[in-house]
Amino acid sequence: MARTTSKLADLNQPGRREKPAWVHLMAKRKRKTLVICRRCHEDIHAGRPTAVPRK
């Protein structure tokens, strides 16, 4: 599964509500697509928090 965003510049707009961790990860990696497992994909669509990424 993959999550995509239309424009990286839209991820860090000031004055908007706080973005989920997966959005920050996409911005940090400067990638518009993030490959995720099915469970994380379903959590994102349901608005549930996802697991903290490992380092």
C-alpha positions as CSV (number, residue, x, y, z in Angstrom):
1,M,0.0,0.0,0.0
2,A,1.1,3.6,-0.5
3,R,0.1,7.0,0.7
4,T,0.7,10.0,-1.6
5,T,0.4,13.7,-1.4
6,S,-0.1,16.2,-4.2
7,K,2.6,18.7,-3.2
8,L,5.4,18.5,-0.6
9,A,5.1,22.2,0.1
10,D,1.6,21.7,1.4
11,L,2.9,19.4,4.2
12,N,4.5,22.2,6.3
13,Q,2.1,25.1,5.9
14,P,2.1,27.4,9.0
15,G,-1.3,28.1,10.6
16,R,-2.8,24.7,9.9
17,R,-3.6,22.0,12.3
18,E,-0.9,19.5,13.5
19,K,-0.2,16.8,10.9
20,P,0.1,13.1,11.8
21,A,3.5,11.4,12.2
22,W,3.3,9.8,8.8
23,V,3.0,13.2,7.1
24,H,6.1,14.5,9.0
25,L,7.9,11.4,7.9
26,M,7.1,12.1,4.2
27,A,8.2,15.7,4.6
28,K,11.5,14.7,6.3
29,R,12.3,12.2,3.6
30,K,11.2,14.7,0.9
31,R,9.1,12.0,-0.7
32,K,5.5,12.3,-2.0
33,T,4.9,8.6,-1.6
34,L,5.2,6.5,1.6
35,V,5.0,2.7,1.3
36,I,3.1,1.3,4.3
37,C,1.6,-2.0,5.5
38,R,-2.1,-2.7,5.1
39,R,-2.8,-2.2,8.8
40,C,-1.2,1.3,8.8
41,H,-3.1,2.1,5.6
42,E,-6.4,1.2,7.3
43,D,-5.4,3.2,10.4
44,I,-4.6,6.3,8.4
45,H,-8.0,6.1,6.6
46,A,-9.8,5.6,9.8
47,G,-8.0,8.5,11.5
48,R,-6.4,6.4,14.1
49,P,-2.8,7.1,15.2
50,T,-0.2,4.9,13.7
51,A,2.8,3.2,15.4
52,V,5.8,5.3,16.1
53,P,8.5,4.6,13.4
54,R,11.6,2.7,14.4
55,K,15.0,4.3,14.1
